[in-house]
Amino acid sequence: MYNIKSNLILIVLVLLSIPATTQQSISQTEVNQNHAKRPWEFSLFIGKAFAGPSNDISASMAADQSIGIPCSFAFKYNLNQKSGISLSRGRNESATITGEGYGTPVRSILKSTSLDYVHSLGHSRHELSAGISFITLHMKSNNKDDRVSGKDVAKRVGFNIGYSCHIIETKGFFLAFYTQYNWAGTASIGPYSIYEEGYSYDYGEWPIFGDISGFVPSQTSKFPVVYVHLDSFNVGFSVGFRFGEKVAIAAASE
């Protein structure tokens, strides 16, 4: 008797829920139609790097490092309400590395160009992305006038996955929390050298110290081969703007 009553109650609840479910589906379709995405998006990302090749480089040089801020920009075309294609270019990690025995501080800059497929979830508030990336690591002097020679660039083709959660969402603007992981394996960089031109200086006569002048001779810093990980993991915020007529892409029904 208990099982019969339980089944009857369950059947009644299911029957009662059908009109509400149907109405919810219709309402949701209307919501999607009213908030259909515009076809084009342009976004800027800025955040923090939690992984990158700078640790390998600074360890090989027994040097200190100062991590820069990763940033990137992206163009996205929405194929429909759920799918889009994105092309992005940015700096995954940068670091200024200083150590004894070296002249001008060295900068390591990790950049990527990515082509991704983007899929929207939760009425476009959540987005997952995945695609292929072209990764480059460039070593250069912190002084733009210095000359760099040798193997100062490493290149790899890799893959990336990303996730974003839109905090603010309007017809033409959004603010999102964004995180991305780029995998590109390991690569070797070096040997290379940085030549720093000598220069003279003259600060004139000082009341206490007298004449302050001198000459800094030219010097060449040499760097050996280093094997580094080109992977990166970035977390931050993305600001985006949408363009075009939203009727250009029809809203997809749930």
Rosetta silent file (secondary structure, phi, psi, omega in degrees, C-alpha in Angstrom):
SEQUENCE: MYNIKSNLILIVLVLLSIPATTQQSISQTEVNQNHAKRPWEFSLFIGKAFAGPSNDISASMAADQSIGIPCSFAFKYNLNQKSGISLSRGRNESATITGEGYGTPVRSILKSTSLDYVHSLGHSRHELSAGISFITLHMKSNNKDDRVSGKDVAKRVGFNIGYSCHIIETKGFFLAFYTQYNWAGTASIGPYSIYEEGYSYDYGEWPIFGDISGFVPSQTSKFPVVYVHLDSFNVGFSVGFRFGEKVAIAAASE
SCORE:     score description
SCORE:     0.000 S_00000001
   1 L     0.000  -38.927 -179.553    0.000    0.000    0.000 S_00000001
   2 H   -63.611  -41.484 -179.991    2.849    2.383    0.805 S_00000001
   3 H   -66.251  -37.960  179.446    4.455    1.783   -2.614 S_00000001
   4 H   -64.424  -45.460  179.430    1.136    2.390   -4.406 S_00000001
   5 H   -62.947  -41.671 -179.645    0.578    5.666   -2.587 S_00000001
   6 H   -63.159  -42.070 -179.971    4.147    6.751   -3.258 S_00000001
   7 H   -66.771  -39.649  178.621    3.818    5.981   -6.977 S_00000001
   8 H   -64.003  -42.323  178.268    0.495    7.821   -7.219 S_00000001
   9 H   -62.529  -41.523 -179.974    1.972   10.869   -5.524 S_00000001
  10 H   -63.997  -42.542  179.880    4.963   10.762   -7.883 S_00000001
  11 H   -63.746  -42.477  179.605    2.699   10.494  -10.965 S_00000001
  12 H   -62.682  -43.646  179.475    0.567   13.430   -9.791 S_00000001
  13 H   -62.723  -39.893  178.611    3.644   15.554   -9.174 S_00000001
  14 H   -64.612  -44.267  179.911    5.021   14.740  -12.648 S_00000001
  15 H   -63.286  -39.852  178.997    1.685   15.603  -14.300 S_00000001
  16 H   -68.059  -27.669 -176.655    1.488   18.854  -12.383 S_00000001
  17 H   -82.650  -15.359 -177.200    5.022   19.778  -13.364 S_00000001
  18 H   -62.204  -49.274  178.447    4.482   19.361  -17.126 S_00000001
  19 H   -60.771  -39.196 -179.295    2.703   22.713  -17.673 S_00000001
  20 H   -66.372  -39.555  179.044    5.270   24.523  -15.532 S_00000001
  21 H   -66.062  -41.367  178.852    8.144   22.875  -17.381 S_00000001
  22 H   -62.914  -44.701  179.463    6.620   23.740  -20.749 S_00000001
  23 H   -63.415  -38.433  178.339    6.064   27.331  -19.704 S_00000001
  24 H   -63.614  -39.898  179.033    9.640   27.539  -18.393 S_00000001
  25 H   -64.286  -42.542  179.075   10.960   26.259  -21.718 S_00000001
  26 H   -65.038  -43.964  179.991    8.913   28.825  -23.639 S_00000001
  27 H   -62.987  -39.012 -178.533    9.985   31.618  -21.300 S_00000001
  28 H   -66.957  -37.000  176.836   13.615   30.574  -21.573 S_00000001
  29 H   -63.141  -40.480  177.758   13.409   30.622  -25.367 S_00000001
  30 H   -64.079  -39.324  178.378   11.996   34.134  -25.196 S_00000001
  31 H   -62.173  -43.842  179.827   14.813   35.145  -22.854 S_00000001
  32 H   -63.561  -38.976  179.283   17.376   33.754  -25.276 S_00000001
  33 H   -66.783  -36.648  179.966   15.750   35.579  -28.186 S_00000001
  34 H   -73.975  -21.374 -177.585   15.718   38.833  -26.253 S_00000001
  35 L  -119.535   32.588  178.567   19.387   38.434  -25.294 S_00000001
  36 L   -60.080  140.197 -177.975   20.777   37.031  -28.536 S_00000001
  37 L   -70.363  147.578  168.778   24.474   37.717  -28.876 S_00000001
  38 L   -77.573  152.856 -169.137   25.834   40.238  -31.303 S_00000001
  39 L   -68.624  -33.916 -173.778   28.108   38.580  -33.856 S_00000001
  40 E  -110.915  141.154  176.472   31.425   40.301  -33.102 S_00000001
  41 E  -133.741  141.358  171.784   33.304   40.635  -29.820 S_00000001
  42 E  -127.255  129.021 -175.825   36.541   42.364  -28.882 S_00000001
  43 E  -136.513  153.272  176.866   38.008   41.752  -25.411 S_00000001
  44 E  -121.971  135.871 -179.332   41.038   42.670  -23.334 S_00000001
  45 E  -118.633  140.554  172.427   42.492   40.447  -20.618 S_00000001
  46 E  -144.663  140.170 -175.709   44.766   41.350  -17.711 S_00000001
  47 E  -167.167 -141.990 -176.638   45.673   39.123  -14.789 S_00000001
  48 E  -136.220  141.240  179.345   48.361   37.193  -12.970 S_00000001
  49 E   -96.813  131.243  178.762   50.689   34.405  -14.094 S_00000001
  50 E  -112.894   -1.678  176.906   51.040   31.319  -11.897 S_00000001
  51 E  -156.655  151.335 -179.364   53.263   29.272  -14.216 S_00000001
  52 L   167.941  176.306 -175.067   55.799   29.958  -16.931 S_00000001
  53 L   -77.820   -9.628 -174.484   59.414   29.499  -18.040 S_00000001
  54 H   -61.573  -33.082  178.747   60.866   32.297  -15.879 S_00000001
  55 H   -63.317  -41.634  178.076   61.427   29.939  -12.930 S_00000001
  56 H   -64.577  -41.023 -177.236   63.585   27.647  -15.090 S_00000001
  57 H   -68.190  -47.952 -178.801   65.553   30.584  -16.468 S_00000001
  58 H   -65.069  -34.514  177.812   66.201   32.276  -13.129 S_00000001
  59 H   -66.466  -39.257 -179.968   67.214   28.940  -11.560 S_00000001
  60 H   -68.744  -28.118 -179.867   69.744   28.291  -14.327 S_00000001
  61 H   -94.118   -4.207 -174.754   71.205   31.772  -13.838 S_00000001
  62 L    51.400   49.529 -172.440   71.054   31.612  -10.029 S_00000001
  63 L  -128.478  166.735  176.218   69.345   34.986  -10.286 S_00000001
  64 E   -89.251  160.495 -179.656   66.378   36.897   -8.927 S_00000001
  65 E  -140.281  152.456  174.817   63.286   37.633  -10.960 S_00000001
  66 E  -126.189  116.401 -173.948   60.435   40.115  -11.060 S_00000001
  67 E   -83.015  133.567  176.918   57.246   38.814  -12.699 S_00000001
  68 L   -88.240 -176.187 -176.523   55.259   41.089  -15.017 S_00000001
  69 L   -98.945  125.374  175.975   51.531   41.183  -15.704 S_00000001
  70 L   -73.184  146.216  178.838   50.102   38.921  -18.453 S_00000001
  71 E  -153.528  156.865 -179.556   47.753   40.580  -20.915 S_00000001
  72 E  -162.066  167.164  172.624   46.097   39.763  -24.226 S_00000001
  73 E  -132.400  155.679 -175.727   43.402   40.795  -26.680 S_00000001
  74 E  -145.088  143.683  170.241   40.928   38.639  -28.594 S_00000001
  75 E  -112.320  133.195 -178.178   38.506   38.878  -31.499 S_00000001
  76 E  -131.122  138.347  173.624   35.557   36.494  -31.441 S_00000001
  77 E  -114.391  120.804  179.644   32.855   35.701  -33.985 S_00000001
  78 E   -83.681  114.340  178.663   29.681   34.141  -32.583 S_00000001
  79 L   -70.330  -37.523  175.025   28.372   31.492  -34.955 S_00000001
  80 L  -158.635 -164.211 -174.982   25.158   31.242  -32.934 S_00000001
  81 L   -67.936  -20.742 -174.722   23.978   31.645  -29.360 S_00000001
  82 L  -110.935  -23.306 -170.071   26.139   28.769  -28.138 S_00000001
  83 E  -125.391  148.707  177.669   29.213   28.598  -30.370 S_00000001
  84 E  -157.490  164.456  176.820   31.950   30.941  -31.502 S_00000001
  85 E  -118.393  132.511 -175.508   35.449   31.149  -32.947 S_00000001
  86 E  -125.322  138.007  173.569   38.106   33.262  -31.220 S_00000001
  87 E  -120.050  122.690 -174.589   41.497   34.544  -32.363 S_00000001
  88 E  -131.519  156.324  178.376   43.724   35.923  -29.599 S_00000001
  89 E  -145.032  132.883 -178.713   47.220   37.293  -29.169 S_00000001
  90 E  -171.750 -179.791  178.981   48.937   38.105  -25.911 S_00000001
  91 E  -104.576  112.278 -177.883   51.712   37.886  -23.362 S_00000001
  92 E   -77.469  -34.965  178.474   51.336   34.822  -21.159 S_00000001
  93 E  -160.692  145.747  172.305   54.240   35.669  -18.878 S_00000001
  94 E  -142.315  150.204 -179.086   57.097   38.143  -18.645 S_00000001
  95 E  -151.467  145.036  172.735   59.914   38.458  -16.150 S_00000001
  96 E  -105.427  121.355 -171.888   62.929   40.654  -15.507 S_00000001
  97 E  -115.231  127.112 -179.648   65.879   38.542  -14.345 S_00000001
  98 E  -127.020  141.663  179.285   68.952   39.973  -12.623 S_00000001
  99 L  -157.724  160.116  178.533   72.031   38.183  -11.356 S_00000001
 100 L   -67.630  142.930 -179.679   75.674   38.679  -10.472 S_00000001
 101 L    90.664   -4.092  178.680   78.059   38.451  -13.375 S_00000001
 102 L  -116.942  149.357 -179.449   75.528   39.829  -15.836 S_00000001
 103 L   -79.680 -111.132  179.943   75.236   43.383  -17.100 S_00000001
 104 L   -61.906  138.264  176.384   71.848   44.747  -18.051 S_00000001
 105 L   -54.503  146.507 -177.877   68.929   42.748  -16.607 S_00000001
 106 E   -99.424  140.984  176.589   67.485   40.140  -18.977 S_00000001
 107 E  -110.624  132.964  171.501   63.820   39.969  -19.915 S_00000001
 108 E  -109.553  128.174 -176.546   61.999   36.753  -20.783 S_00000001
 109 E  -126.906  117.644  179.173   58.737   37.251  -22.690 S_00000001
 110 E  -104.325  118.595 -178.293   56.360   34.355  -23.373 S_00000001
 111 E  -122.437  158.800  178.379   53.731   35.109  -26.037 S_00000001
 112 E  -145.077  147.248  169.795   51.012   33.104  -27.743 S_00000001
 113 E  -120.593  122.873 -170.520   48.706   33.354  -30.743 S_00000001
 114 E  -127.540  143.694  172.182   45.659   31.110  -30.357 S_00000001
 115 E  -119.196  117.496 -171.040   42.711   29.966  -32.453 S_00000001
 116 E  -126.660  151.361  166.616   39.928   28.605  -30.235 S_00000001
 117 E   -97.345  131.926 -176.686   36.452   27.156  -30.357 S_00000001
 118 E  -118.170  130.861  179.034   34.239   28.700  -27.663 S_00000001
 119 E  -122.748  131.478 -177.120   31.095   27.077  -26.272 S_00000001
 120 E   -95.079  143.056  176.447   28.619   28.891  -24.019 S_00000001
 121 E  -129.517  162.543  173.993   26.807   27.353  -21.043 S_00000001
 122 L    57.165   48.226  177.981   24.257   28.674  -18.570 S_00000001
 123 L    58.397   43.644  173.541   22.597   31.130  -20.979 S_00000001
 124 L    74.030    2.679  179.551   25.972   32.462  -22.158 S_00000001
 125 L   -77.827  -30.873  177.923   27.193   33.386  -18.682 S_00000001
 126 E  -112.257  138.847  179.811   29.749   30.558  -18.631 S_00000001
 127 E  -134.265  136.982  173.911   32.080   29.820  -21.541 S_00000001
 128 E  -113.560  140.033 -179.476   34.517   27.001  -22.224 S_00000001
 129 E  -134.877  151.855  177.051   37.230   27.332  -24.869 S_00000001
 130 E  -156.033  145.183 -179.514   39.820   25.052  -26.407 S_00000001
 131 E  -177.572 -165.793 -177.279   42.174   25.390  -29.313 S_00000001
 132 E  -109.978  145.272 -176.694   45.659   25.429  -30.748 S_00000001
 133 E  -130.836  148.227  170.625   48.386   27.947  -29.891 S_00000001
 134 E  -108.870  116.065 -171.671   51.669   29.088  -31.363 S_00000001
 135 E  -107.076  135.717  174.660   54.039   29.828  -28.456 S_00000001
 136 E  -131.602  137.586  173.090   57.218   31.919  -28.554 S_00000001
 137 E  -115.300  123.292 -175.450   59.733   32.653  -25.796 S_00000001
 138 E  -120.103  127.018  175.780   61.958   35.645  -26.462 S_00000001
 139 E  -104.049  130.063  178.459   65.020   36.582  -24.411 S_00000001
 140 E  -151.551  165.996 -179.809   66.271   40.148  -24.679 S_00000001
 141 E   -75.481  150.389  176.378   68.114   42.833  -22.779 S_00000001
 142 L   -71.030  -15.571  175.857   66.236   45.230  -20.560 S_00000001
 143 L  -101.096  115.497 -174.117   68.100   47.950  -22.448 S_00000001
 144 L   -65.080  -18.094 -179.569   66.695   48.229  -25.973 S_00000001
 145 L   -82.715  -12.899  179.237   70.020   49.571  -27.306 S_00000001
 146 L   -73.128  152.943  179.482   71.918   46.372  -26.426 S_00000001
 147 E  -101.592  133.860  179.061   72.587   43.808  -29.148 S_00000001
 148 E  -114.169  133.558  178.816   71.467   40.204  -28.738 S_00000001
 149 E  -136.783  153.116 -178.558   72.970   37.369  -30.789 S_00000001
 150 E   104.949 -165.821 -178.680   72.545   33.604  -30.789 S_00000001
 151 L   -85.162   85.914 -177.354   69.510   31.450  -30.122 S_00000001
 152 L  -102.723    7.251 -179.136   67.437   33.925  -28.137 S_00000001
 153 E  -132.663  135.267  173.276   64.012   32.660  -29.323 S_00000001
 154 E  -120.684  140.625 -176.370   62.227   29.338  -28.699 S_00000001
 155 E  -131.893  143.079  178.009   59.062   28.321  -30.591 S_00000001
 156 E  -152.469  151.943  169.988   56.487   25.599  -30.085 S_00000001
 157 E   -99.179  130.546 -176.659   52.962   24.661  -31.169 S_00000001
 158 E  -137.433 -169.024 -179.349   50.735   23.872  -28.200 S_00000001
 159 E  -129.085  156.618  178.093   47.185   23.587  -26.970 S_00000001
 160 E  -142.997  153.467  172.776   45.107   25.621  -24.572 S_00000001
 161 E  -132.570  147.892 -177.955   41.888   25.388  -22.585 S_00000001
 162 E  -145.036  161.850  176.618   40.039   28.250  -20.920 S_00000001
 163 E  -143.239  137.992  175.494   37.031   29.108  -18.793 S_00000001
 164 E  -135.547  145.964  176.361   35.232   32.402  -18.258 S_00000001
 165 E  -124.684  117.630 -176.916   32.346   33.457  -16.026 S_00000001
 166 E   -78.080  116.000 -179.927   30.566   36.666  -17.018 S_00000001
 167 E   -83.632  -43.115  176.278   30.059   38.832  -13.947 S_00000001
 168 E  -119.559  131.921 -175.267   28.458   41.744  -15.808 S_00000001
 169 E  -138.285  117.074  173.329   26.473   41.064  -18.982 S_00000001
 170 L  -130.444 -177.825 -178.142   24.746   43.617  -21.242 S_00000001
 171 L   -63.524  -37.625 -174.633   23.929   43.790  -24.949 S_00000001
 172 L  -120.304    7.388 -175.166   27.187   45.468  -25.875 S_00000001
 173 E  -150.654  148.227  172.038   29.505   44.965  -22.892 S_00000001
 174 E  -151.050  152.612  172.737   30.675   42.276  -20.466 S_00000001
 175 E  -124.800  126.283 -172.999   33.099   41.823  -17.600 S_00000001
 176 E  -135.000  146.830  166.529   34.247   38.270  -16.938 S_00000001
 177 E   -80.042  132.602 -173.020   36.502   36.261  -14.681 S_00000001
 178 E  -138.073  138.857  175.594   38.831   34.350  -16.993 S_00000001
 179 E  -139.390  144.106 -177.396   41.422   31.627  -16.598 S_00000001
 180 E  -145.838  141.329  174.762   43.494   29.817  -19.223 S_00000001
 181 E  -118.647  127.071  176.926   46.078   27.045  -19.309 S_00000001
 182 E  -110.410  127.971  176.439   48.517   26.784  -22.229 S_00000001
 183 E  -112.815  127.258  178.774   50.480   23.594  -22.791 S_00000001
 184 L  -140.963    6.144  177.590   53.513   23.664  -25.085 S_00000001
 185 L    73.488 -155.105 -178.068   56.002   21.225  -23.533 S_00000001
 186 E  -112.013  157.372  177.871   59.703   21.999  -23.157 S_00000001
 187 E  -151.654  161.344  177.404   62.176   23.732  -25.428 S_00000001
 188 E  -103.909  144.289  175.497   65.797   24.808  -25.366 S_00000001
 189 E  -135.898  137.399 -173.994   66.960   28.372  -25.548 S_00000001
 190 L   103.381  169.240    0.271   70.571   29.497  -25.885 S_00000001
 191 L   -75.888  149.040  175.185   73.418   29.841  -26.157 S_00000001
 192 E  -147.879  164.933 -178.497   73.082   33.554  -26.737 S_00000001
 193 E  -136.766  153.182  177.832   74.929   36.693  -25.724 S_00000001
 194 E  -122.011  122.090 -179.671   74.027   40.291  -24.966 S_00000001
 195 E  -101.039  122.751 -179.761   76.470   43.034  -25.914 S_00000001
 196 E  -109.386  117.890 -178.609   76.216   46.242  -23.888 S_00000001
 197 L   -66.607  138.503  176.671   77.853   49.300  -25.413 S_00000001
 198 L   -70.830  158.113 -179.684   80.155   51.283  -23.141 S_00000001
 199 E  -152.549  157.913  176.868   79.298   54.839  -22.218 S_00000001
 200 E  -110.208  156.292  178.744   80.692   57.822  -20.346 S_00000001
 201 E  -140.219  151.099  179.194   78.913   59.973  -17.815 S_00000001
 202 E  -150.172  107.904 -179.263   79.492   63.380  -16.298 S_00000001
 203 E   -95.646    6.607  175.633   77.256   64.743  -13.553 S_00000001
 204 E    78.954 -168.251 -178.761   79.340   67.887  -13.080 S_00000001
 205 E   -84.230  130.187  176.110   80.614   69.419   -9.862 S_00000001
 206 E  -112.197  147.939 -175.490   78.848   68.545   -6.619 S_00000001
 207 L   -55.415  -40.715 -175.196   79.307   70.547   -3.385 S_00000001
 208 L  -101.902  -44.548 -171.718   80.628   67.631   -1.337 S_00000001
 209 L   -86.904  -11.206 -179.690   81.624   64.907   -3.785 S_00000001
 210 E    76.722 -149.689 -178.132   83.291   67.141   -6.352 S_00000001
 211 E   -73.726  126.755  178.397   83.388   66.126  -10.003 S_00000001
 212 E  -114.517  103.960  179.947   81.334   63.010  -10.701 S_00000001
 213 E  -153.568  165.338  179.412   82.248   61.536  -14.050 S_00000001
 214 E   173.476 -171.418 -178.722   83.573   58.308  -15.469 S_00000001
 215 E  -139.137  130.650  175.096   83.364   55.649  -18.145 S_00000001
 216 E  -101.231  116.923 -176.083   81.579   52.298  -18.130 S_00000001
 217 L   -70.748  159.761  174.713   83.349   49.889  -20.523 S_00000001
 218 L   -65.953  148.836  177.733   81.557   47.696  -23.040 S_00000001
 219 E  -149.594  153.660  178.958   80.778   44.189  -21.879 S_00000001
 220 E  -122.165  123.450  176.612   79.277   40.985  -23.253 S_00000001
 221 E   -99.163  128.619 -178.519   77.151   38.667  -21.110 S_00000001
 222 E  -110.285  139.220 -176.549   77.014   35.063  -22.292 S_00000001
 223 E  -124.886  132.938 -177.562   74.197   32.654  -21.478 S_00000001
 224 L   -80.457  178.966  176.526   74.335   28.867  -21.842 S_00000001
 225 L   -69.239  134.804  178.676   71.705   26.479  -23.194 S_00000001
 226 E  -132.693  134.575  174.427   68.685   26.159  -20.877 S_00000001
 227 E   -96.222  123.675 -173.608   65.752   23.765  -21.156 S_00000001
 228 E  -126.753  154.371  172.491   62.547   25.493  -20.122 S_00000001
 229 E   -87.653  127.880 -179.695   58.853   24.667  -19.794 S_00000001
 230 L   -95.101    7.775  177.631   56.750   26.805  -22.111 S_00000001
 231 L   -70.857  155.473  177.881   53.494   26.025  -20.283 S_00000001
 232 E  -149.150  152.169  177.585   51.589   28.875  -18.655 S_00000001
 233 E  -138.712  117.011 -175.469   48.579   29.332  -16.375 S_00000001
 234 E  -120.915  143.378  177.610   46.894   32.737  -16.142 S_00000001
 235 E  -134.261  135.951  179.152   44.005   34.010  -14.021 S_00000001
 236 E   178.709 -149.168 -176.368   42.391   37.426  -14.249 S_00000001
 237 E  -128.089  146.532 -179.510   39.583   39.504  -15.722 S_00000001
 238 E  -122.405  131.770  176.976   38.427   40.139  -19.266 S_00000001
 239 E  -110.876  126.460 -175.032   36.574   43.237  -20.489 S_00000001
 240 E  -129.807  154.565  177.915   34.669   42.814  -23.738 S_00000001
 241 E  -129.189  138.870 -178.472   32.635   44.823  -26.230 S_00000001
 242 E  -110.616  145.757 -176.931   30.092   43.455  -28.727 S_00000001
 243 E  -133.658  161.383  175.019   29.331   44.843  -32.180 S_00000001
 244 L    92.203  171.223  179.524   26.894   44.280  -35.001 S_00000001
 245 L   -80.111  129.563 -177.137   23.194   43.509  -35.218 S_00000001
 246 H   -68.085  -18.705  178.458   22.124   40.779  -32.846 S_00000001
 247 H   -72.403   -8.704 -179.181   19.639   39.443  -35.414 S_00000001
 248 H   -66.507  -22.043  177.220   22.640   38.335  -37.466 S_00000001
 249 L  -129.747  121.923 -176.765   22.813   35.195  -35.335 S_00000001
 250 L   -74.866  143.961  177.973   19.611   33.477  -34.276 S_00000001
 251 L   -70.553  135.851  179.023   19.193   32.464  -30.664 S_00000001
 252 L   -86.300  137.996  178.096   19.403   28.714  -30.166 S_00000001
 253 L   -77.830  153.108 -177.816   16.593   27.040  -28.272 S_00000001
 254 L   -69.273    0.000    0.000   17.474   25.029  -25.214 S_00000001
